Amino acid sequence: MSKLSVIVPCYNEEAVLTESYQVTKAALRNLSCETEIIYINDGSIDRTPLILNDIAEKDYTVKVIHFSRNFGHQPAVSAGIHHCDADFAIIMDADLQDPPELIPDILALQEKEQANVVYCVRKSREKESFFKQKSAKMFYRLINRMSEVKFPLDTGDFRLIDRNIMNQFNQLHEHGKYIRGLVSWMGFKQIPFYYERKARFAGTTKYPLGKMMKFASNALLYFSKKPLLIAMGMGFVAVVAGIFLAVWYVLGKIFGFVETETGWTSIVTIIVFFGGVQLLTVGVLGQYIGVLFDEIKGRPEYIIDKKTGF
């Protein structure tokens, strides 16, 4: 008999956890395979750890991993995959925006198509702000244009992956993981499952603007070298523009069609233009060097405080 794990990262989800668990268990109840739920407590500072431990004490099919502090959503998903011994895993958030009741349909599609990955595509995003919807669309299209790997549009981490994908994932040692990008990068057979994304059942989003920007920059830096090419291109344009300005002002002084204080315009123009290009280029290089620095340190992606139910 095959086994299915549902991997659920949690950070300060006390308002939704009990309902989320009950809905997920109801979705798993009539499946023909063995099932379990792996919760990852990502350093929550509310009652999330207590609720998870209470659920695990009453349900032997529930496992809980407690981080020593908040390491982030992607490390939490990584921990779930690392500790999963099932044939299939479904990754989903605890806030019920990814509907657990779709699990049987996702499994049925995987069995029909014999796919390694079933990624869930959002047809709509209920009760999300105009800014959140538009920025998400822009992000997915930007990363697709910039990356050497093509990613499915309008998808999150809500997906089914099989044992083959998990085995390949466990061999990846990079720390700043963009998991949906890595899964796409692996290849194999990947198919879409379209669904309507619901509003949060309770609580607040754990991805404010700052975290969204950091997440987007990590995705871009780990999957694209094009920012470096753009910076190099801007440097080339700056050099050409500088040469053009130099020739223009020299000829202007000789033939009298440029009337300015001697040296003022050319100096200011060159300083502003080249200074901006240099700062931009150094900033882009600094971001890539920062990624290298984080990887070279070799620190663990996360630290586990304790595990329950294993």
Backbone hydrogen bonds in HBPLUS format (Angstrom, degrees):
<---DONOR---> <-ACCEPTOR-->    atom                        ^
c    i                          cat <-CA-CA->   ^        H-A-AA   ^      H-
h    n   atom  resd res      DA  || num        DHA   H-A  angle D-A-AA Bond
n    s   type  num  typ     dist DA aas  dist angle  dist       angle   num
A0034-GLU N   A0002-SER O   2.99 MM  32  6.28 153.4  2.06 165.4 158.3     1
A0087-ASP N   A0003-LYS O   2.98 MM  84  5.28 134.0  2.20 124.5 136.9     2
A0088-PHE N   A0003-LYS O   3.13 MM  85  6.48 150.6  2.22 158.1 164.9     3
A0004-LEU N   A0034-GLU O   2.75 MM  30  6.14 158.2  1.79 157.1 163.1     4
A0036-GLU N   A0004-LEU O   2.99 MM  32  6.46 131.7  2.23 155.3 166.0     5
A0005-SER N   A0088-PHE O   2.94 MM  83  6.34 158.0  1.99 146.1 152.3     6
A0090-ILE N   A0005-SER O   2.83 MM  85  6.35 152.9  1.90 156.4 165.7     7
A0006-VAL N   A0036-GLU O   2.96 MM  30  6.37 148.4  2.06 141.8 151.7     8
A0038-ILE N   A0006-VAL O   2.80 MM  32  6.01 166.0  1.82 151.8 156.2     9
A0007-ILE N   A0090-ILE O   2.78 MM  83  6.02 155.6  1.84 150.6 159.1    10
A0092-MET N   A0007-ILE O   3.08 MM  85  6.34 165.8  2.10 171.8 170.5    11
A0008-VAL N   A0038-ILE O   2.86 MM  30  6.13 169.5  1.87 160.4 161.5    12
A0040-ILE N   A0008-VAL O   3.01 MM  32  6.23 157.7  2.06 140.7 141.2    13
A0010-CYS N   A0040-ILE O   2.77 MM  30  5.79 153.8  1.83 168.8 160.0    14
A0042-ASP N   A0010-CYS O   2.80 MM  32  5.84 170.1  1.81 169.6 173.2    15
A0016-VAL N   A0013-GLU O   3.08 MM   3  5.63 153.9  2.15 117.0 124.2    16
A0017-LEU N   A0013-GLU O   2.99 MM   4  5.79 140.7  2.14 162.6 174.9    17
A0020-SER N   A0016-VAL O   2.85 MM   4  5.90 161.4  1.88 160.4 166.8    18
A0021-TYR N   A0017-LEU O   2.83 MM   4  6.01 161.0  1.87 155.5 159.6    19
A0022-GLN N   A0018-THR O   3.09 MM   4  6.30 164.1  2.11 148.4 152.5    20
A0023-VAL N   A0019-GLU O   2.97 MM   4  6.16 163.9  1.99 154.3 158.3    21
A0024-THR N   A0020-SER O   2.97 MM   4  6.08 158.7  2.02 146.6 153.0    22
A0025-LYS N   A0021-TYR O   2.87 MM   4  6.06 164.2  1.89 154.2 158.5    23
A0026-ALA N   A0022-GLN O   3.01 MM   4  6.16 153.4  2.09 142.8 150.0    24
A0027-ALA N   A0023-VAL O   3.07 MM   4  6.32 147.9  2.17 142.1 150.4    25
A0028-LEU N   A0024-THR O   3.05 MM   4  6.34 139.4  2.23 144.7 155.8    26
A0028-LEU N   A0025-LYS O   3.20 MM   3  5.08 126.4  2.50  91.7 105.4    27
A0029-ARG N   A0025-LYS O   3.03 MM   4  5.96 126.1  2.33 142.8 155.6    28
A0031-LEU N   A0028-LEU O   3.27 MM   3  5.60 169.3  2.29 115.5 118.2    29
A0037-ILE N   A0061-THR O   2.98 MM  24  6.42 155.7  2.04 151.5 157.3    30
A0063-LYS N   A0037-ILE O   2.83 MM  26  6.19 165.3  1.85 166.9 171.0    31
A0039-TYR N   A0063-LYS O   2.83 MM  24  6.19 165.4  1.85 164.4 161.1    32
A0065-ILE N   A0039-TYR O   2.85 MM  26  6.26 156.6  1.90 156.9 164.8    33
A0041-ASN N   A0065-ILE O   2.71 MM  24  6.01 155.5  1.77 163.0 171.5    34
A0067-PHE N   A0041-ASN O   2.96 MM  26  6.07 172.5  1.97 167.1 166.5    35
A0051-ILE N   A0047-ARG O   3.02 MM   4  6.26 164.6  2.04 162.7 167.5    36
A0052-LEU N   A0048-THR O   2.95 MM   4  6.12 164.5  1.98 157.7 161.9    37
A0053-ASN N   A0049-PRO O   2.98 MM   4  6.15 161.4  2.02 148.4 153.4    38
A0054-ASP N   A0050-LEU O   2.99 MM   4  6.14 155.1  2.05 145.7 152.6    39
A0055-ILE N   A0051-ILE O   2.96 MM   4  6.21 155.5  2.02 149.1 155.6    40
A0056-ALA N   A0052-LEU O   2.94 MM   4  6.17 161.4  1.97 150.9 155.9    41
A0057-GLU N   A0053-ASN O   2.96 MM   4  6.16 145.9  2.08 144.2 152.9    42
A0058-LYS N   A0054-ASP O   3.32 MM   4  6.53 143.6  2.46 140.3 148.4    43
A0058-LYS N   A0055-ILE O   3.19 MM   3  5.35 128.7  2.47  98.7 111.4    44
A0059-ASP N   A0055-ILE O   2.96 MM   4  6.05 132.7  2.19 146.1 159.8    45
A0062-VAL N   A0059-ASP O   3.15 MM   3  5.70 161.7  2.18 120.0 121.9    46
A0064-VAL N   A0308-THR O   2.79 MM 244  4.95 163.4  1.81 147.8 151.3    47
A0308-THR N   A0064-VAL O   2.79 MM 244  4.95 163.5  1.82 149.6 154.2    48
A0066-HIS N   A0306-LYS O   2.88 MM 240  5.36 167.9  1.90 179.1 174.9    49
A0305-ASP N   A0066-HIS O   2.68 MM 239  5.49 156.0  1.73 150.0 158.4    50
A0068-SER N   A0303-ILE O   2.93 MM 235  5.74 153.5  2.00 149.5 149.9    51
A0076-ALA N   A0072-GLY O   3.18 MM   4  6.34 149.8  2.28 144.0 152.8    52
A0077-VAL N   A0073-HIS O   2.98 MM   4  6.34 154.7  2.05 152.7 159.3    53
A0078-SER N   A0074-GLN O   2.94 MM   4  6.17 159.4  1.98 150.0 156.3    54
A0079-ALA N   A0075-PRO O   2.91 MM   4  6.16 156.8  1.96 147.3 152.5    55
A0080-GLY N   A0076-ALA O   3.11 MM   4  6.43 153.8  2.18 145.1 151.7    56
A0081-ILE N   A0077-VAL O   3.03 MM   4  6.38 158.5  2.08 153.9 159.1    57
A0082-HIS N   A0078-SER O   2.84 MM   4  6.08 162.0  1.87 155.9 161.6    58
A0083-HIS N   A0079-ALA O   3.05 MM   4  6.19 142.7  2.19 144.0 152.5    59
A0084-CYS N   A0081-ILE O   3.20 MM   3  5.10 166.3  2.22 106.8 109.1    60
A0163-ARG N   A0087-ASP O   2.85 MM  76  4.95 116.2  2.26 158.3 148.9    61
A0089-ALA N   A0161-ILE O   2.90 MM  72  5.43 156.3  1.96 160.5 166.7    62
A0161-ILE N   A0089-ALA O   2.87 MM  72  5.43 159.1  1.91 157.5 164.6    63
A0091-ILE N   A0159-ARG O   2.94 MM  68  5.56 156.9  1.99 161.3 166.0    64
A0159-ARG N   A0091-ILE O   3.30 MM  68  5.56 141.6  2.46 134.2 144.6    65
A0201-PHE N   A0095-ASP O   3.14 MM 106  5.97 168.1  2.15 161.6 165.3    66
A0198-LYS N   A0097-GLN O   3.32 MM 101  4.55 150.9  2.41 132.0 129.6    67
A0102-LEU N   A0099-PRO O   3.14 MM   3  5.85 167.8  2.15 119.9 123.6    68
A0103-ILE N   A0100-PRO O   2.96 MM   3  5.60 169.6  1.97 123.6 126.8    69
A0105-ASP N   A0102-LEU O   3.06 MM   3  5.34 115.7  2.49 105.7 121.1    70
A0106-ILE N   A0102-LEU O   2.95 MM   4  6.23 155.6  2.01 159.0 167.0    71
A0107-LEU N   A0103-ILE O   2.96 MM   4  6.18 163.6  1.99 158.1 162.1    72
A0108-ALA N   A0104-PRO O   2.93 MM   4  6.11 153.7  1.99 144.1 151.8    73
A0109-LEU N   A0105-ASP O   2.98 MM   4  6.19 154.4  2.05 144.8 150.9    74
A0110-GLN N   A0106-ILE O   2.99 MM   4  6.26 157.2  2.04 148.2 154.5    75
A0111-GLU N   A0107-LEU O   2.95 MM   4  6.20 161.4  1.98 150.8 155.5    76
A0112-LYS N   A0108-ALA O   2.96 MM   4  6.12 156.0  2.02 145.3 152.2    77
A0113-GLU N   A0109-LEU O   2.96 MM   4  6.08 163.8  1.98 151.6 155.3    78
A0114-GLN N   A0110-GLN O   2.62 MM   4  5.31 125.6  1.91 141.6 155.4    79
A0115-ALA N   A0110-GLN O   3.33 MM   5  5.22 142.2  2.49 127.0 136.3    80
A0116-ASN N   A0189-LYS O   2.87 MM  73  5.28 143.0  2.01 136.0 147.9    81
A0162-ASP N   A0116-ASN O   3.02 MM  46  5.30 133.9  2.24 156.2 159.2    82
A0117-VAL N   A0189-LYS O   3.08 MM  72  6.44 148.5  2.18 155.8 157.8    83
A0191-ILE N   A0117-VAL O   3.00 MM  74  6.38 160.9  2.03 153.1 155.4    84
A0118-VAL N   A0160-LEU O   2.96 MM  42  5.02 157.6  2.01 137.9 143.8    85
A0160-LEU N   A0118-VAL O   2.88 MM  42  5.02 158.6  1.93 138.4 145.2    86
A0119-TYR N   A0191-ILE O   3.00 MM  72  6.35 144.8  2.13 154.9 163.3    87
A0193-PHE N   A0119-TYR O   2.87 MM  74  6.02 135.1  2.08 151.5 151.5    88
A0120-CYS N   A0158-PHE O   3.20 MM  38  5.85 161.7  2.24 158.2 157.5    89
A0121-VAL N   A0193-PHE O   2.78 MM  72  5.87 153.6  1.84 137.8 146.9    90
A0195-TYR N   A0121-VAL O   3.02 MM  74  6.27 156.2  2.08 167.3 166.3    91
A0122-ARG N   A0154-ASP O   3.00 MM  32  5.77 169.1  2.01 173.1 169.8    92
A0123-LYS N   A0195-TYR O   2.84 MM  72  5.74 176.0  1.84 159.5 160.9    93
A0197-ARG N   A0124-SER O   3.01 MM  73  5.88 152.2  2.09 148.8 148.5    94
A0126-GLU N   A0197-ARG O   2.98 MM  71  6.02 172.3  1.99 152.4 152.6    95
A0133-GLN N   A0129-SER O   3.01 MM   4  6.29 164.5  2.03 155.7 159.4    96
A0134-LYS N   A0130-PHE O   2.98 MM   4  6.13 170.6  1.99 153.9 156.7    97
A0135-SER N   A0131-PHE O   2.81 MM   4  5.82 163.9  1.84 152.4 157.8    98
A0136-ALA N   A0132-LYS O   3.03 MM   4  6.01 152.2  2.11 139.1 146.5    99
A0137-LYS N   A0133-GLN O   3.10 MM   4  6.34 159.7  2.14 146.0 151.3   100
A0138-MET N   A0134-LYS O   2.92 MM   4  6.14 162.1  1.95 151.0 156.2   101
A0139-PHE N   A0135-SER O   2.89 MM   4  6.02 153.9  1.96 143.6 150.8   102
A0140-TYR N   A0136-ALA O   3.09 MM   4  6.35 170.4  2.10 156.4 156.7   103
A0141-ARG N   A0137-LYS O   3.18 MM   4  6.34 156.8  2.23 146.6 153.0   104
A0142-LEU N   A0138-MET O   2.84 MM   4  5.95 150.4  1.93 147.1 156.0   105
A0143-ILE N   A0139-PHE O   2.90 MM   4  6.10 172.8  1.91 162.4 163.0   106
A0144-ASN N   A0140-TYR O   3.19 MM   4  6.20 145.7  2.31 131.7 140.6   107
A0145-ARG N   A0141-ARG O   3.10 MM   4  6.28 150.0  2.19 139.3 146.5   108
A0146-MET N   A0142-LEU O   2.94 MM   4  6.14 153.9  2.01 153.1 160.8   109
A0147-SER N   A0143-ILE O   2.92 MM   4  5.67 145.7  2.04 140.4 147.7   110
A0166-MET N   A0162-ASP O   3.09 MM   4  6.43 161.4  2.13 152.6 158.3   111
A0167-ASN N   A0163-ARG O   2.87 MM   4  6.05 156.8  1.92 150.7 156.5   112
A0168-GLN N   A0164-ASN O   3.08 MM   4  6.34 158.6  2.13 147.4 152.8   113
A0169-PHE N   A0165-ILE O   2.84 MM   4  6.04 156.7  1.89 150.2 157.6   114
A0170-ASN N   A0166-MET O   2.95 MM   4  6.12 153.4  2.02 147.7 153.7   115
A0171-GLN N   A0168-GLN O   3.13 MM   3  5.40 152.8  2.21 104.5 112.9   116
A0172-LEU N   A0169-PHE O   3.01 MM   3  5.44 163.3  2.04 115.1 120.6   117
A0177-LYS N   A0175-HIS O   2.87 MM   2  5.51 136.7  2.06 104.2  91.8   118
A0181-GLY N   A0178-TYR O   2.98 MM   3  5.43 125.3  2.28 109.1 123.5   119
A0182-LEU N   A0178-TYR O   2.96 MM   4  6.25 151.4  2.04 149.0 158.3   120
A0183-VAL N   A0179-ILE O   2.92 MM   4  6.15 161.0  1.95 157.1 161.3   121
A0184-SER N   A0180-ARG O   3.23 MM   4  6.34 155.1  2.30 134.1 140.4   122
A0185-TRP N   A0181-GLY O   2.87 MM   4  6.08 153.8  1.94 146.7 154.8   123
A0186-MET N   A0182-LEU O   3.05 MM   4  6.30 138.2  2.23 143.8 153.3   124
A0187-GLY N   A0184-SER O   3.24 MM   3  5.74 142.6  2.39 109.5 118.2   125
A0212-MET N   A0208-PRO O   2.94 MM   4  6.16 157.1  1.99 157.3 164.9   126
A0213-MET N   A0209-LEU O   2.94 MM   4  6.17 156.7  1.99 152.7 157.8   127
A0214-LYS N   A0210-GLY O   3.08 MM   4  6.36 158.3  2.12 146.8 152.7   128
A0215-PHE N   A0211-LYS O   2.87 MM   4  6.01 161.4  1.91 149.2 154.5   129
A0216-ALA N   A0212-MET O   2.93 MM   4  6.11 158.8  1.97 147.4 153.2   130
A0217-SER N   A0213-MET O   2.92 MM   4  6.13 158.3  1.97 147.9 153.8   131
A0218-ASN N   A0214-LYS O   2.96 MM   4  6.16 157.8  2.01 149.5 155.3   132
A0219-ALA N   A0215-PHE O   3.06 MM   4  6.30 160.5  2.10 147.4 152.5   133
A0220-LEU N   A0216-ALA O   3.00 MM   4  6.24 157.3  2.05 147.6 153.7   134
A0221-LEU N   A0217-SER O   2.86 MM   4  6.00 166.7  1.88 154.0 157.4   135
A0222-TYR N   A0218-ASN O   3.00 MM   4  5.99 157.7  2.05 150.4 155.5   136
A0223-PHE N   A0219-ALA O   3.24 MM   4  6.13 131.8  2.49 136.0 146.1   137
A0224-SER N   A0220-LEU O   3.02 MM   4  5.60 115.8  2.45 145.9 153.3   138
A0228-LEU N   A0225-LYS O   3.05 MM   3  5.60 131.6  2.29 112.5 124.0   139
A0229-LEU N   A0225-LYS O   3.32 MM   4  6.77 151.6  2.41 142.4 150.6   140
A0229-LEU N   A0226-LYS O   2.98 MM   3  4.84 111.5  2.46  93.3 110.3   141
A0230-ILE N   A0226-LYS O   2.77 MM   4  6.03 156.2  1.83 159.1 165.8   142
A0231-ALA N   A0227-PRO O   2.93 MM   4  6.11 158.5  1.98 142.7 148.3   143
A0232-MET N   A0228-LEU O   2.92 MM   4  6.16 156.1  1.98 145.5 152.1   144
A0233-GLY N   A0229-LEU O   2.84 MM   4  6.04 152.2  1.92 143.5 151.7   145
A0234-MET N   A0230-ILE O   2.85 MM   4  6.14 152.9  1.92 150.3 157.4   146
A0235-GLY N   A0231-ALA O   2.95 MM   4  6.21 150.0  2.04 142.8 151.4   147
A0236-PHE N   A0232-MET O   2.97 MM   4  6.28 150.9  2.06 145.2 152.8   148
A0237-VAL N   A0233-GLY O   2.93 MM   4  6.24 158.8  1.97 148.3 154.0   149
A0238-ALA N   A0234-MET O   2.83 MM   4  6.05 152.8  1.90 145.1 153.0   150
A0239-VAL N   A0235-GLY O   3.02 MM   4  6.29 153.2  2.10 145.3 151.7   151
A0240-VAL N   A0236-PHE O   3.00 MM   4  6.32 166.5  2.02 154.5 157.5   152
A0241-ALA N   A0237-VAL O   2.81 MM   4  5.99 161.7  1.84 151.1 156.9   153
A0242-GLY N   A0238-ALA O   2.80 MM   4  5.95 152.5  1.88 144.2 152.3   154
A0243-ILE N   A0239-VAL O   2.96 MM   4  6.26 158.0  2.01 152.0 157.1   155
A0244-PHE N   A0240-VAL O   2.92 MM   4  6.15 160.9  1.96 149.8 155.5   156
A0245-LEU N   A0241-ALA O   2.84 MM   4  6.06 162.1  1.87 152.6 156.9   157
A0246-ALA N   A0242-GLY O   2.95 MM   4  6.12 157.7  2.00 145.2 151.7   158
A0247-VAL N   A0243-ILE O   2.99 MM   4  6.25 166.7  2.01 154.2 156.8   159
A0248-TRP N   A0244-PHE O   2.88 MM   4  6.03 160.3  1.92 149.6 155.9   160
A0249-TYR N   A0245-LEU O   2.91 MM   4  6.10 169.5  1.92 156.1 157.3   161
A0250-VAL N   A0246-ALA O   3.03 MM   4  6.17 159.0  2.07 148.6 154.9   162
A0251-LEU N   A0247-VAL O   2.95 MM   4  6.06 171.1  1.96 153.3 156.1   163
A0252-GLY N   A0248-TRP O   2.79 MM   4  5.87 147.2  1.89 141.3 152.2   164
A0253-LYS N   A0249-TYR O   2.95 MM   4  6.09 150.4  2.04 142.8 148.4   165
A0254-ILE N   A0250-VAL O   3.08 MM   4  6.35 154.4  2.15 144.7 152.1   166
A0255-PHE N   A0251-LEU O   2.85 MM   4  5.98 171.2  1.86 157.2 159.0   167
A0256-GLY N   A0252-GLY O   2.74 MM   4  5.28 119.3  2.11 129.8 142.4   168
A0264-TRP N   A0261-GLU O   3.15 MM   3  5.63 146.6  2.27 121.2 131.3   169
A0267-ILE N   A0263-GLY O   3.09 MM   4  5.97 158.3  2.13 144.7 151.1   170
A0268-VAL N   A0264-TRP O   3.03 MM   4  6.22 173.7  2.04 158.2 159.9   171
A0269-THR N   A0265-THR O   2.91 MM   4  5.98 169.3  1.92 155.4 159.0   172
A0270-ILE N   A0266-SER O   2.98 MM   4  6.02 166.6  1.99 147.2 151.4   173
A0271-ILE N   A0267-ILE O   2.89 MM   4  6.02 165.6  1.91 152.9 157.4   174
A0272-VAL N   A0268-VAL O   2.97 MM   4  6.08 174.9  1.97 156.2 157.7   175
A0273-PHE N   A0269-THR O   2.97 MM   4  6.01 168.6  1.99 152.0 155.7   176
A0274-PHE N   A0270-ILE O   2.90 MM   4  5.75 158.5  1.95 147.9 153.5   177
A0275-GLY N   A0271-ILE O   2.83 MM   4  5.50 146.1  1.94 135.5 146.6   178
A0276-GLY N   A0272-VAL O   3.02 MM   4  6.04 159.2  2.06 141.2 146.3   179
A0277-VAL N   A0273-PHE O   3.09 MM   4  6.36 164.1  2.12 151.9 156.1   180
A0278-GLN N   A0274-PHE O   2.88 MM   4  6.01 162.6  1.91 150.1 155.1   181
A0279-LEU N   A0275-GLY O   2.97 MM   4  6.13 163.5  2.00 149.5 154.0   182
A0280-LEU N   A0276-GLY O   3.00 MM   4  6.13 162.3  2.03 148.6 153.8   183
A0281-THR N   A0277-VAL O   2.90 MM   4  6.05 164.2  1.92 150.9 155.5   184
A0282-VAL N   A0278-GLN O   2.84 MM   4  5.98 166.7  1.85 153.1 157.1   185
A0283-GLY N   A0279-LEU O   2.89 MM   4  6.01 152.0  1.97 143.1 151.3   186
A0284-VAL N   A0280-LEU O   3.00 MM   4  6.31 158.3  2.05 150.8 155.6   187
A0285-LEU N   A0281-THR O   2.98 MM   4  6.23 170.1  1.99 155.2 157.9   188
A0286-GLY N   A0282-VAL O   2.78 MM   4  5.91 152.2  1.86 144.6 153.3   189
A0287-GLN N   A0283-GLY O   3.05 MM   4  6.33 147.2  2.16 145.2 152.5   190
A0288-TYR N   A0284-VAL O   3.26 MM   4  6.66 159.3  2.31 151.3 155.6   191
A0289-ILE N   A0285-LEU O   2.86 MM   4  6.13 157.5  1.91 153.5 160.7   192
A0290-GLY N   A0286-GLY O   2.83 MM   4  5.99 148.6  1.93 143.3 151.9   193
A0291-VAL N   A0287-GLN O   3.08 MM   4  6.41 149.8  2.17 143.2 150.6   194
A0292-LEU N   A0288-TYR O   3.02 MM   4  6.34 161.7  2.06 148.9 153.4   195
A0293-PHE N   A0289-ILE O   2.83 MM   4  6.05 156.1  1.89 148.7 155.7   196
A0294-ASP N   A0290-GLY O   2.99 MM   4  6.24 161.0  2.02 149.5 153.3   197
A0295-GLU N   A0291-VAL O   3.06 MM   4  6.34 155.8  2.12 149.6 156.2   198
A0296-ILE N   A0292-LEU O   2.84 MM   4  6.02 159.9  1.88 155.1 160.9   199
A0297-LYS N   A0293-PHE O   3.15 MM   4  6.31 150.7  2.24 148.5 154.5   200
A0298-GLY N   A0295-GLU O   3.21 MM   3  5.63 140.7  2.37 106.3 115.9   201
